[in-house]
Amino acid sequence: MRRLPVYLLLDTSGSMHGEPIEAVKNGVQILLSTLRQDPYALETAYLSLISFDSQAKQLVPLTELAVFQAPDLQVTGTTALGDALTLLADKIEQEVAKTTADVKGDWKPLIFIMTDGVPTDDWRKGLQRLQQVKTGVIVACAAGHGADTSILKQITEVVVELATADSNTIKAFFKWVSASISTGSQKVDAGQKEVTGLGDLPPPPPEVNIVL
């Protein structure tokens, strides 16, 4: 069975302290409970969670939805987005099955990056590493006005911005992520083309603004 790998890269730097990180934790729970009600997602979606503050860590390796346990997210330190992109590339190489002459590998991974700040390390180096692996859609989310959308735009074409990093807005973002993963799973199930851009995803809610 070909899997749809989904990687969540979540900013856990000190500025996410308080309401934003609590909202993210709730958002991950909403994501899990929503996707577990979707038979297509249950069958195909595999989820991994990478956090990044002063360094990046994979808190949960690529795991099927039914047994995925949301980790406790702790906030601290700075915003090592470059480190997170490098780690993401390494994990995609290790965890995502490649297509060979004999067997079809996994689908291209969907990637959701959420940050509320500006990278404090060499994000270009991380991006160069990420460009060496095959990815599907990368969605970058700027939570609040402290994030630099021009940097995110250099990482991916699909950038969205939340006006505030409060619980309602972050919840709306995670609901949209759930809907996007469901769409990806249904396309996989129907043997359709993979999700390749914003046009293949459901329209975002009013709280989630597309950065053009």
C-alpha positions in Angstrom: 0.0 0.0 0.0 1.5 3.4 -1.0 1.6 5.7 1.9 0.9 9.5 2.0 3.7 10.8 4.3 2.8 14.1 6.1 5.5 16.1 7.9 4.5 18.8 10.4 7.4 21.2 11.3 6.4 23.3 14.3 8.1 26.3 15.8 8.7 25.8 19.5 10.9 28.8 20.1 10.4 30.9 23.2 8.1 33.4 21.5 5.5 30.7 21.1 5.1 30.6 24.9 1.6 30.8 26.3 -1.5 30.9 24.1 0.3 30.1 20.8 1.8 26.8 21.8 -1.3 25.7 23.7 -3.3 26.5 20.5 -0.8 24.4 18.5 -1.1 21.5 20.9 -4.9 21.7 20.6 -4.5 22.1 16.8 -2.6 18.8 16.6 -5.3 17.0 18.6 -8.0 18.4 16.3 -5.9 17.3 13.3 -5.7 13.8 14.7 -9.3 13.4 15.7 -10.5 14.8 12.4 -8.3 12.6 10.2 -9.2 9.5 12.3 -12.8 10.0 11.2 -11.7 9.9 7.5 -11.3 6.3 6.2 -9.1 7.4 3.3 -6.7 9.2 5.6 -6.7 6.3 8.1 -5.7 4.0 5.3 -2.9 6.1 3.7 -1.8 9.0 5.8 1.3 8.7 7.9 2.3 11.6 10.2 5.6 12.8 11.6 6.2 15.8 13.9 9.4 17.8 13.9 9.8 20.7 16.4 12.4 23.4 16.0 13.7 25.9 18.6 17.5 26.3 19.1 17.8 23.0 17.4 15.4 20.7 15.4 14.2 17.4 16.8 12.0 14.7 15.3 9.6 14.1 18.1 7.5 11.5 16.3 8.9 9.5 13.3 6.6 8.7 10.4 3.7 6.9 12.1 0.3 5.6 11.0 -2.6 7.8 12.2 -4.2 5.2 14.3 -1.3 4.9 16.7 0.2 8.4 16.5 0.7 9.9 19.9 0.9 13.7 20.1 4.1 14.7 21.9 4.2 17.3 24.7 5.6 20.5 23.0 7.9 22.5 25.2 8.9 26.1 24.2 12.4 27.4 24.5 15.3 29.1 22.7 15.6 30.5 19.2 14.3 29.6 15.7 16.5 27.1 13.9 14.5 26.7 10.7 17.5 25.8 8.6 18.3 22.9 11.0 14.6 21.8 10.7 14.7 21.8 6.9 18.0 19.7 7.0 16.5 17.2 9.4 13.3 17.0 7.3 15.4 16.1 4.2 17.3 13.5 6.2 14.0 11.9 7.5 12.4 11.9 4.0 15.4 10.0 2.7 15.2 7.5 5.6 11.4 7.1 5.9 9.8 7.6 2.6 9.8 4.5 0.3 11.2 5.3 -3.2 9.7 4.0 -6.4 11.9 1.3 -8.0 11.5 -0.7 -11.2 9.6 -3.4 -9.2 7.6 -1.5 -6.7 5.8 1.9 -6.5 7.1 3.8 -3.5 5.2 6.2 -1.3 3.5 9.3 -2.5 5.5 12.5 -2.3 5.3 13.9 1.2 3.0 16.8 2.2 4.9 19.3 4.4 3.4 21.9 6.7 5.7 24.4 8.4 4.5 26.7 11.1 6.6 29.5 12.5 6.0 32.8 14.3 9.5 34.2 13.9 12.5 34.8 11.7 15.0 32.0 11.3 18.1 32.5 13.6 20.3 30.1 11.7 21.3 29.5 8.0 17.9 28.6 6.5 19.4 28.7 2.9 21.7 25.8 3.8 18.7 23.9 5.0 16.7 24.7 1.9 19.5 23.6 -0.4 19.5 20.2 1.5 15.7 19.9 1.2 15.9 20.6 -2.6 17.9 17.4 -2.9 14.9 15.2 -2.0 11.5 14.8 -3.6 8.6 16.6 -1.9 5.0 17.2 -2.7 3.3 20.4 -1.6 5.1 22.4 1.1 2.8 24.8 2.9 4.5 27.4 5.1 2.4 29.3 7.7 3.5 32.6 9.2 1.7 32.8 12.6 1.3 36.4 13.5 3.2 39.4 12.1 6.6 38.4 13.6 7.3 35.9 10.9 9.0 36.9 7.7 6.9 35.8 4.7 9.5 36.8 2.2 11.9 34.1 3.6 9.0 31.6 3.6 8.3 32.5 0.0 11.8 31.4 -1.0 11.2 28.1 0.6 7.8 27.4 -1.0 5.3 29.1 -3.3 2.5 28.2 -0.9 2.7 30.6 2.0 -0.2 31.5 4.3 -0.4 34.1 7.1 -2.4 34.1 10.3 -3.1 37.7 11.4 -2.7 36.6 15.0 -1.2 33.5 16.8 -4.3 33.0 19.0 -6.2 29.9 19.6 -9.1 30.5 17.2 -6.8 31.3 14.3 -4.4 28.5 14.9 -7.3 26.1 15.3 -8.7 27.3 11.9 -5.2 26.6 10.4 -5.0 23.0 11.7 -8.6 22.3 10.5 -7.5 23.4 7.0 -4.4 21.2 7.3 -6.7 18.3 8.2 -8.9 19.0 5.2 -5.8 19.3 2.9 -4.5 15.9 4.1 -7.9 14.3 3.6 -7.9 15.7 0.0 -4.5 14.2 -0.5 -5.6 10.8 0.8 -8.7 10.8 -1.4 -6.6 11.6 -4.5 -4.3 8.8 -3.5 -7.2 6.4 -3.0 -8.8 7.3 -6.4 -5.4 6.9 -8.1 -5.5 10.5 -9.2 -2.6 12.8 -9.6 -0.8 13.9 -6.5 -1.4 17.2 -4.8 1.2 19.6 -6.4 0.1 23.1 -5.4 -2.4 25.3 -3.7 -5.0 24.7 -6.4 -5.2 21.1 -5.4 -6.0 21.9 -1.8 -9.3 23.0 -0.3 -9.8 26.8 0.0 -8.4 28.1 3.3 -10.8 29.6 5.9 -11.0 33.4 6.3 -8.5 33.3 9.2 -5.9 31.9 6.9 -4.6 34.4 4.3 -2.8 33.3 1.2 0.4 35.4 0.7 0.7 36.2 -3.0 
